[in-house]
Amino acid sequence: MIPLGRVSSLARYPVKSMAGIATEEAELGWHGLQGDRRHAFRRVGNESGFPWLTASHLPELLLYEPEGEPVPTHVRTPAGRRLELGSAELPREIGERCGSGLELMQLRHGIFDDGAVSVIALNTIAAIGREAGMDLDRRRFRANVFLDIGEAPPFVEDGWVGGTLLFGEEEDAPAVSVTTRDERCVMVNLDPDTARPDARVMKAVVRLNGNRAGVYGVVVRPGTLRVGQAVRLLPRWPSPAP
């Protein structure tokens, strides 16, 4: 068992590509954090295999703020209007911005890209910021779990693939099996407060680590995650007894 550090912060993203919600505590179920990415807007008529509207297509989507825990009931628009999530007005307003008809979808198991849980170390974010010549807001990376791992080198998460992260000191601590490195998209270029792009960020990730930063994982033991919780790495999850 390898001690790594502690949970620095937690976040869920109730509506795919909208603003995240920071939380001190979150329930980790078999399909990720409770309430995380359970809603998304589908572009009507899009047959690409990835019909979801994301900030890669409409950067201003980041400026919409879901409200309600753990399942949102309303969304605050960039203009400050408070609209019901399930209203006809919200997809109409967003659709006018992106030039497409939209339909709100809710999936019980979540609408993820490559994994139900995403984790990144603060050291990695800091290194990217230095390379880009910027003081980066961690929200750009849209992880569920941000880790403070002391003096460890940046991109140390790459070495966790195949291992299991344990959250807490208990024998039955919540556990996430690390499955793959997180390949980044242009969303890291977008300022979470203004949605303005800056290509220096993604270029820095490409130069430093082949466009990978952080990791994805699947839940192998549910439980409660908390800010300040100790995090350990189990290099190999034990096989079931015969």
N, C-alpha and C positions, 0 to 999 in steps of 0.2 A: 504494500500500500504506500503510495507516494503522496505526501501532503503538498498541495499546490498553493493554497491561499484562501481567500474568502470571497463571498459574493459581494460585489460593490454596489450593484443595482439590478433591478428587475424591470422588465417592461413587457406589456402585451399590446397587440395591435388588433383591436376588435374588428376593424374593417380594413381589408387588404389595401395597402398603400396610403391609407389616411394616417394622421398623426397617431403616435403611440401614447400609451398611458403608463407612467411610472407607478410602481407599487412597492410597498415594503414587504409584502407577503403574497404568494400565489400558490394555488393548488395545482400540482403537476399530475395530470391524468395520463391515461394511455395514449391520448392524442394531443399531447402538449399541454401548455398552460391553459387553465380554464378560461374560456372566453377569447382565446387568441385566434385571430384570423378566421373566425366563424362566418363572417360576412364578406362579400365581394360584389362589385358591380360587373355584370357580364355585358359585353358589347353585342347588342342584338345583330344577328346576321353574320357575325364573325365566325368563320369556319377554320381558323388557323390551328386549332388544337389547343390554343391558349387564349381563350376569349376574354379573360379578365382585364378590366381597366386598371392600369398601374400608373405610378408616377413617372415611369419611363415614357409613357405615352402622354400623360398630362401632369406635369410637375406640380401644378397648383393643388392636386389632390392631397398633397402632404399638409396643406393648410387647413383642411377640414378636420375638426376635432370631435371624435365620438365622445358621448357623455353617457354615463351609467355603468355600474359594476355588478357582476363581471360581464353582463351582456348589455350592450348599449341600447338606449331607447331613443336618443336624439343625437343630432350632429350640429355643431356650431360651425357655420360657414366662415370663409375668410372675411366677409362683410359684417360678421357678428350676429347674423340671424340664427335662431335656434329652430331647426326643423326636425320633425319626427323621422327616424331612420326609415320607417316603412311607408312614408308618405309618397305621393306622386310628385310632389314639388321638388324633392331632393334629386332624384335621377334626372328630372327635367332640367334643373339648373346646371348640374354637372355635365349632362349631355350637350347642352348648348356650348359649354366650354370646349368639349372635345370633338364636337361635330358628329356624334353617334347616338343612336337610341340606346338606352341602358335599362337593365333589369337587375334588381337587387336579388342576390342569391344567398341562401343560408345553408351551410353544410355542417352537419352534426360533428363530423370528424375533422373539420378545418380545411382551409384552402392554402396549402403550402407549396413551396417550390421544390425543395430537395429533402426536407426533414422537418419534423414536428417541433424540434427545439434547436435554437441557434445560440452559440456561445462564442464570446470573444474576450480576449484579455486586454486590459487597459494599456499594457506595454505595446501591444501591436498597434493600437490606435495612435499612441504617442509617436511611434516610429514612422508611421505613415504621414502624420502631421509634420514631423521634422523634414522628411523627404520632400513633401509638397510645399514647405515653407509657410505652413498655416497652423493655427491653434484649432484643432478639429473638435467639434461637438460630437460626443459619442453617439448621439441620436442618428447621425448619418448612416450608421452601420446596422440599425434596426435589429439588433440581437435581442433575444429574450433574457439572456444572462450575461452580465458584464462582470469579469473577474479581476480582482486585485491580486496579483501573484508576485508581488515584491520585485526583486531584481532579475527575474527570469528574462531571457532574451525575447525579442519580438518574434512573432509567428511560431512560438513554442507549441501552439495548439496543433500544428501539423503532426507532431509526434504523438498526439493523443488518439489518432485514428486507430481503431481496433481495440481500444481500451474503454473503460467505463468510469464516468465521473460520479462520485458519491457526494451528496449534499447533506452535511451534518455528521455528527459523531456516532449516531445510533447504529446498532447492528442492522436495523431495517431501514437505513437511510434511503431517501429517494435516489434513484440511479438512472443515468442516461448513458446509453451505449453510443460512443462516437463513431459515426459511419463514414463521413466524408468531409473534405475541406470545402469551405464556402467560396465558390467562385463568384466574384463580384460583378455587378452590372452598373450602369450609369447612375443608379440611384444614390451611390455614395458621393456623387458630384453635387447633389442638391442640398442647399442650405435648408435645414428643417424649419427655420423661421420665416424664410422669404421665398423658398423654392427656386432661387437663382442658382444656375449651374456654375461649377468651376471644375474644368477638366483636369486640373492639377492633381486632384485626389485619386481618381482612378488610374491616372498615369503613374502615380507613385506606387500604388499597389502592384501594378504590372511590373514595374522596374524592380521592386523589392522582392516580390514573391510570386511571380507568374500569375498575377491577378487573383490570388487566394488570400483571404484574411478571415480567420475564425473557422469554426467547424459546425457541422450539423450532427444531430443525434436522434436516436429513438428511445423512448421510455421503456426501461426494463423493470422498474419498480416505482410506482407512484408514491406521492407524499406531498409534503408542504415545503416550498422553497421560501427562504427568508433572507433579507439583506443582512450581512454580517455572518452568515452561516459558513462554517469551514467546508472546504472542498478538497477531496482526495481523488487520486487516480488509481484505479485498479487496472493494471496492464491487461489482464484477461479475466473476463466474467466466468465464474465457475460453472462447469457443466453439471447438469442434473445428475443426482445419484442414480445408479442403475437399479 
